Amino acid sequence: MIRFTHPFWDEPFEFEENRVNVLVIENAKFLRSVLQDILCQLSGEDGEAIISEDFKKLNFSKAVDLILDVFGLDVNNKRILNKIYENMNELALDQYYLAMTELLGSISGFIETIIEDIDYPIMYKNQNDILALLKLSDVKVCTDNQELLGCIIDYLSIMSEICAIKCFIFVNLKSFLNKNELKELYKHVFYKKINIMLVESTCREKL
């Protein structure tokens, strides 16, 4: 079980199946303090908040995603793309090693053919880095969603699957989604078993 704890509250928040935790912090200074603590840890610094799984402390920057701006969610952010390229590189070295070596050999042969037609001395670096070649292909995640709810759902699905995020923390999400949209979001995260936590600055209707 995933648990989120902080010295300022008595009991940890436990992420149970088919349940969304909502933390209401009406004190602006305290809310700012909690969010700053999370941001510091996401940057690799020390902090007071702790995220754990089965009582084992997790690396905050790898396990948690803090969403302050739901309008700026990007399914092709650097974190996602780096992980995709990493997965593709592992597949190339493992399952497609023969095809990869043939491709790199063909590229080198093509470059040498061109060089032979150049009248002045020239040299080049033999490219053996398949990752660099993959990045030239400009891989992107496909998504057609334009509505805010759809963008949020796509982002959660991709980040949890590709980057193995354990917990998503939204700030004031209820200010931007209506009751029906929240129900649809909850339905999705329950089905996908994605852990989300809502941090709100004011108490709103409970679903």
N, C-alpha and C positions, 0 to 999 in steps of 0.2 A: 504493500500500500504506500502511496505517495503522501508525505506529510510536509506541511509548510508551517514553520514555527518562527516566532519572534519574541524577544524578551518582554515586549510590552503587553502581550496577551497571555492569559493563564493556560489555555489549552491550545494544542496545535490544530490546524485545519487539516482534516483528513479527506482525501479525494476518494470518495466512495462511488461505486457504480451507480449510474442514473441519478446523479446529484451534482448540482452546481453550487459551489461555495460563494457567498456574497459577503464581502467585508465592507461595512459602512464606517467611514472615518470622517466625521463632520468637522473636527478640529483641523483647520487648514495647515497649521504648523506641523502637527503630527503626521498628517497625510503627506506633506512634502518630505518629512524626515524618512518615512517608510519607503517612499518612491526613490529618494536619493540613495538610500541604502541598497535597494535592489539594483539601481543603475550602476553603482560603484562595483558591485559584485559581478554584474554582467560585463564590466570592463576588466575584470580580473583582479580587482582590489578586494581587501577584506571587508566584511560587514557583519551585521548582527542576525539578519534573517538566515534561516537554514532550510534547505530543501533536502528531503531524505526519502529513500525507498527501502522499506522493510528495515528501518532504523539505521540504514547505512547512508551517510552523508554523501550527497551528489555534488558534482562540480556545477555551481550555479550558472556559469556562462554557457555550459553545454546543455543543461537540463531545462532551463527556464527561458521564456520569451515574454518580455514586457511590452505590451501594446498600448502606447500612449496616443497614437494617431491612427484611427481605423481607416481614414481616407488615404493614408500613405502606404498601405500594405502592398508589397511588391513580391509576386511569386517568382520573380527573376532577380531577386537580390543576390548580393555577392555570396552570402552564406549558402544559399540553395545551389547556385551555379557551381561553386567550388566543390560541393559534395557530389553533384551530378558528374562533373569532370573526373573526380576521384573514383567514382564507381565505374565510369566508362574506361578509365585507365586500367583499373584492376581487371575488368573483363578482357580488355585487349591483351594484357600480359598473361592472362590465364587461359581463357577459352578460345581466343582468337590470335594466339601468338604467331602461328604460321602465316596467317593472312596479314598480320601486322608487319612481319619481317619482309614479306614479299612487297608490300606497299612501300615501305621505307626504301627498299632496294630499287624499286621502280622510280621513286622520286629522285634518288641519287643518280640513277642512270640518265634520267631526263635532264637533270642539271648538267651532267658531264657532256651530254650531247650538245647542249646550247653553248657551253664553254668552248667546245672544239671549233665553233664557227666564229669565235671572237679572236681578233688579230693581235691582241695584246695579252701579256701574262696576267693570269687571274687565278685566284684560289678561293675555295669555299669551305665551310664547315659542314662535315657530314652530319645530317640531322638524324639522331637516334631517339629523340624525345617524342614519344607518341602523344604525351599530354599537351605539348606545345602545338602539335598538329591538330589535335582535337579542338583546342581553343580557337583555332582559325575558322572552324566550322560555325562558330557563334551559336551554340546550342541554346534553345530557349524552352521554357515550359509553356505549353499551349493552354490558353484560357480565353473564353469568349464572354465571360461574365462582366456586365457593366453595372449591375445593381450592387449596392453596398453589401447586402446580406450574402449574395453569391460570392463576392470578392473575399469576404471574411471566411466563408466556408472553404473556398479553394485554398486560401492561405493556410488555414489550420490543417487541412488534409495533407498538403504538400510538406509543410514544416514538420509535422509529426511523423510522416512516413520517410521522408528523405533525410531530415536532420535529427530525427529521433528525439524531438522535444518532449519532455515529460509533463510540463505544466505551462499553460498560457495564462498570463495575467492581463486582464483588460482594465483600463481606467475609464470610468464613467461611460461604459458601453450603453447603459440604459438611457442615456441622453440622446442616442442616435438611432436606436432600434425600438419599434413599437412592440406591443405585447405579442402580436401574432408572429412577428419576425423573430423575437426572442424564443418563442416556442419552437419555431423551425430550426433555429440554431441549436437549441438544447436537444432536439430530436436527433440532429446530425451528430453532435458530439457524443451522445449516449450510444448511438449505433456504432460509431467508429472508435468508441472507448477513448476519447480524447479528454484530458483533464483541463478544465478551464476554471478560472477564479475571477470574479468581478469585484473590483475595488471601486466603491462609489463614494462620492463626497456628500451625498444626502440619501435619506431613506426613501425608497420608492416602493411601488406595489410589488408584493411577493408573488411569484408564479408557483 
